[in-house]
Amino acid sequence: MTGKDFRLVVYTVIMGDNFSLPKVEVIPENVDFICFSNRMLDDAGVWDVRLVEPLLPADLPRSSREYKIRPHVWLSEYDQSLYIDSKVQLTGDSREMYKYLMNEDSNRVLGIFEHSFRNTLREEFAEVMKMSLDAGYVIEKQLHDYNIFFAEYLNSKPFWGGMIARRHNNSDCIKSMNDWYANVLNYSRRDQLSLPIALRYLSEDRRSILKSSIFESPFHLWPVWDGVRPDGYCSHFKAESLEDPNGVNFPKSINFQ
């Protein structure tokens, strides 16, 4: 059963090939498990797979962010949600995981992990560039703009987007998530780069930031995945294809200091 009889939904998103559904070891009552995907998935088990059309067919990773970031649009019948990345394994009761992230505080509208091995958002930018996880000119443009408008966030701790607890219908949460998605559409698909900027709309008493290992908790393990990212996952075009014809020259290097 699904719908208004249940207040908590656990959900994930799978777009494209080479990804499989998260493993769930404990299946509590009164919790629904939903996966948004652009394809049928074998052996869905506990997961209710909802077929969706990619909003950007040439860019499946960015298309997936619509569902990850904006549950208030797609899961408005639920009051509370727990997003998990497809590479997360739930080893405990998801209701307890939700409480764990929210610090059992009824005033919080979002609970998330602080990144446990990246010291600053600037370091996260440098790592995304180093690993070529998005087109270089996109990362450069984002960092350039953030240096102008949000410089104070670049030296703060980043967050991990692999698990997110939300009271997603709350107006403050909606405002923050819409801003996050706008940044993802305009800048890098690596949403951890823009998450700290979006969370500026939430005061400290409205968010719970968990400072512990992102690799494991009493309720999860990450990463649990031995696949290979499909072609075009990081960048579905080469930046040089956008150079020159109109006299546009993108910078070739960037200073992360």
C-alpha positions, 0 to 999 in steps of 0.5 A, a space after each residue: 500500500 502507498 499514499 496518505 496512510 503512511 507518513 515516511 517514504 524512502 526513495 531513490 533515483 536510477 537513471 540510465 544503465 549500470 545502476 541497481 536498486 539499493 539493498 534494504 535489510 530491514 523492512 519496517 511497517 508503515 514505510 514505503 520504498 519508491 524508486 524513480 527510474 527511466 527504465 524497468 528494473 529487474 527484481 525490484 523487491 521492496 521497491 515500487 519502481 515509478 517510470 518517469 521520462 527524463 526531463 533532459 534526455 541527453 543528460 540523465 544525471 541532471 534529470 535524476 536531480 529533479 527527483 532527488 532534490 524536489 520530493 515536494 513535487 513528486 512525493 507531496 502525499 508524504 510528510 517525511 522522506 528519506 532519500 538514499 543514493 543507489 549506492 547506499 545499503 540500509 542495514 537498519 530500520 529506516 524510521 530510525 535512520 530518519 530520526 538519527 539524521 533529524 536528531 529526533 527534533 520535531 523543529 528540523 526540516 532537513 537532516 544531512 551528513 557533513 562531509 567526513 573527509 573533505 575539509 572545505 567546499 573549495 576542496 570539493 570543487 578541486 576534487 570534482 575538477 581533478 576527477 573530471 566529474 563534470 565539464 571543466 568550464 562548467 566547474 570554473 564558471 560555478 567557482 568563479 560566481 561563488 567566489 563573487 557572491 558566496 565566498 564565505 561558503 567556499 571555506 566551510 565544510 561541505 555536505 554529503 548528499 547520499 542520504 537526506 532526511 526532509 520534512 519536504 512539504 515545509 515552505 522553508 525546505 521547499 525554498 531551499 530545495 528549489 534554490 538547490 535545483 536552480 543551481 544544479 540546472 545552471 551549474 554543475 550536476 555534482 549537486 554537493 557543490 551547490 548544496 551549502 549555498 542552498 542551505 543558507 535559507 535554513 537557520 541552524 535550528 531548522 537543519 540537523 548536520 550530522 558529524 560522523 562517518 559518511 561510510 557507515 552508521 548504525 543504519 547504513 553502509 556506503 558505497 555498496 557498488 561495483 559497477 562502472 559509470 555509463 559513458 556520458 555520466 560525467 559529461 555528455 559532451 566535450 567542452 571544446 565543441 563549444 569553443 571558437 565558432 562564436 569567438 568564445 574562449 573558455 579558460 583552461 586552468 583555474 586557481 583553487 586557492 
